[in-house]
Amino acid sequence: MQDLLAGLAAFAAVLVIAPAPTRAAGAAPCIAKSGSDATETRQDSSVDDGEIRWTASTKYKAEYQHANRAWSYSGAKVKIAPDAATTVNDLNYEDFSDAKSAAAGVWSRHPGPAATDLIRFNKARMDTFDAATRRMVAAHELGHALGLCHKSGSGKDAVQSVMWPEVARYPDAPTAVDKANYKRLWG
């Protein structure tokens, strides 16, 4: 009987110490009410035949490499790989400089056969940021290239997301919410 009581006490201690199971994060809605950022669709992405083939002509190599790795997480369905002689370039990373623009980065879609979409980094803004913030901008813009929209970082519907429309230090990689939206879009 004493052994049974000791076993029950140990089991009860585990129940008290063990953290409560966490619920998988759900997909979050887009915060835009109209335009291409109001929905998440495969058509509004740089993905071609399940992959994004990219080239780069930017000074922010560490940042776009971080974004490529971050969105190539275990379980990701879209292959993100450098363009090769036998593939079609889907996306180019490049720079511009506009001190009047508030944007640190911009993804732009160029529809059409063999068209190349762009992720453009604004040197006038990016050069004022620390490395973590520059990585966040690159990961955010690649999220758009994957078809994801802006998420809320404030208010009652706030979620942790790399897809916040504001530049922030955290997060600089897809969160559980981002992965849920990605999974909903790409399986």
N, C-alpha and C positions, 0 to 999 in steps of 0.2 A: 504494500500500500504506500509506503514511504517513497519507493521508486516511482510509482505512478504520480504521486503529488509533485515530486521533483520534476518529472517530465512535463506535467501540465504547467508548472511555474515557468519552465524554460520556454515552452510554446507560447505562453502569454507574454513573456518578455519580448519574444520575436515579433509578435503582433503589435506591441506598443512601439518598438524601435523601427520596424520596417516602414518605409515611406508608403504613403497611399499610392495606388497605381495611377499613373498619369494617362489622361485621355489623349489620343492622337490629335494633333492640331488639325483643324478644319481649314478648308480653303476660305479665303476672305474675298469680299466683293471689291470691284473696282470703285474708286471714288469719283471718277469723272462721270458726268451725266450724258455727254455726247462726244462724238469724234472717235478716232481710232483707239484712244486710251479708255474708252467706256466699256469695252468688252475684251475678252481674251479668246482669240481665235488662231487657228493654225495659219490661216490665210494672211493674218497681220503679223507675220514673223519673217525672219531670214532663213528659216529652216527649209531645206530642199532635200526631199527623199530621205528624211530622218537624220539629216546632218547639217551642220554649218561648217563650210570650208572657208577659212579666213586668210587674209594677208594683212600686213601691217606696215604702215609708213608713219610711225608715231614715235615720239621720244618717251612715251609712257609704257615701255616694254614690261617692266615688273608689274605694272597695274593690269594690263590686259592679260598677261600670263596668269596672274592671280585669279582674274574673273573666269578665264577658261577652265582652270583647275576647280574653282569653287562650283561652277555649274556642271562639272563632270563628276559629280559625287556618285557614290555607289548607288545603283538603282536608276540613275538618269538614263533616259531612253535616247535622247538626241546626242549624236556624236559631234564633238567639237574638235576639229582637226585643221592643221595648216593646209592651205591649198597646194595642189601638186599639178604637175604637167598634164595629168590625165583626169583632173576634176574641174568642176566649174566653181569659180570663186563666188561665194554667197555674201561675204561681208568683208569690208576693209576698215581697219582702225587707222584713223588719221587725225591730224591736229589742225586747229585754226586759232586765231587770236582776235578776240573782240572784247575790249574792256567795257563796252556798254552793255553787253549781254550778261544776264544773271546766271545763265546756264553754264555749268561746268562740263557737261557732256550732253550729247544729243545723238539719238539713234534715228536714222531716217530710212524709210522704205523706198525702194526704187523698183516698182513692179515691172514685170516684163520678162521675156525670155532672156536668160543669161545676164540679167541685170545684177549689179552688185550693190547691196545695201551698205550704209555707212554708220560707223560709230565714230563721232568726231569729239575730240577733247579740246576744250577751250583753254589754251595755255594761260590766258590772262587770269583765269580763275584757278585752274589746277596748280599753277606754280605757287599759289598762296596757301595751299593745303599741305598738311602733313601726309606721310605715306599711307596711313590707315584711311584717311578721308579720300585720297585719290583711288585707293583700292575699292572703296565703297562706290564711288562714281562709276568705275569700270564695271563692277559686278551689276550695278543697277542698270546700266545701258545694255549690257549683254542680256539681262532679264527681259528688256523690251525686245531685243532681237529674237528671243525665244517665244515671244508672243504675250508676255505678261504685262499687266497694267499697273497703274499706281495704286497703292494701298494706304489706308489711313494710319498716320502716326500720332494722331491726337483725337480727343473727343471720346464719346461713348463706344464707338466702333474701332478704337485703336488696336492695332496688332503690331507685333514685332515683325518687320519685313525689310529686306534690302530694297523693296520697291516703294519706299516712302518717296514722295516727290521732293522733299527737302533734303539738302545735304546734311548728313549727320555722321558722327563718328561711329555709331553702331547701328546696325550690323554691316559688315563688309562681305558677307557671304549669305547664301540662301538660308533662311530660317525654316522651321517646321511649317509655318504658314506658306512660305514661298514654295516649298517642296510639295505641299498639298495642292496648291494651284497648278504647279507644273505637272503633277501626276494627273490631275483632272483634265488637263489639256493634252498631254502626250502619253498618258497611260502608264 
